[in-house]
Amino acid sequence: WGKEWQSAWFAGDVELPDACAGKKVFVRARTGGKEALFIVNGSFHGVFDENHPVVLMDMAGQAGRRYHLAFEAYAGHNIAGTAMSEEPTIVQDNCRTYEGVDIVLENEAVSRFVFDLTILQQIVQISDENSLRRNKIIKGFERIFACIVSLPQETTEDVWMASLQEAQAILDELMAAKNGSTTPMFGVVGHSHIDAAWLWPVSETHRKCARTFSSILNLMDQYPSFTFIQSSPYYTEVMEKEYPEIFARMQKRVAEGRWEPNGGMYIEPDCNIPSGESLVRQLLHGKRYFK
């Protein structure tokens, strides 16, 4: 399926088996598209792309419950210099292949191990080679390597899970270490820069906003500490008019203080060409909208 600038819809129903009862239920959609907007029972749940191969469908699945799943998959387009064109496959007729949709469960013990290990690896990479913390982590890695089953597929789950628990105990020791009392604290706030009309039509911008904002809302459901700062009032206006279900959920998160509307300009403009008067009017219009 697919050709340049084209989207395709895939939809179907699924009934959860007993194994999903009370658990977080995820979906892996292999539509073949560059991006795909995910909709569950009429509610927007996020985006599938190379950075989001698996998306949460339900925080607590119910055995026997039926879900209607729909995917708006985008084939992509060919414009030099954009992310969409940086691929070996040229977007042309029938360039995409739909392979199926999977319902999956998360092994949270494995996820925790992978995330903790990744954080410690990053500390090692950025730390001075004479850092005591860095070298203690490396020593810890040696202990983990000695106890972990490196090829789980070659043994039984109870065996490799037992080795994972032993390795996690070592990770917990390493993760418990804190910086000194004089080290400053800093926070990380999510943000997504979206160009309103840069080498793609405005209609694709609107759909991109739906994919991005629904993905943010999905992550907020999973991570209560996650906050997001959203610039460009224009995109809020688009959600209100074209995606009211997403807009209502955005309002709820704004009221909670987790979704921060930011930036006085109506859109994020290119500042190379516009006149000073144009920029002033952008600020005027943007602030009027936020009021």
Protein Blocks (a to p, Z undefined) as FASTA:
>chain_A
ZZehiacdddddddddfklgopacdddddehpabdcddeehiafbjcdfklmbccfbfbd
cehiacdddddddebjcdehiaklmcfbdcdehkbccfbdcdddddfklmmmmmmmmmmm
mmmmmpcfklmklmmmmmmmmmmmmmpcfblmlmcfklmmmmmmmmmmmmmmmmmpccdf
klccddddddddddfbgoiafklmmmmmmmmmmmmmmmmmmmmmbccddehjllmmmmmm
mmmmlmmmmmmmmmnopaccehjbfbdcdfklmcfklmmmmmmmmmmmmZZ
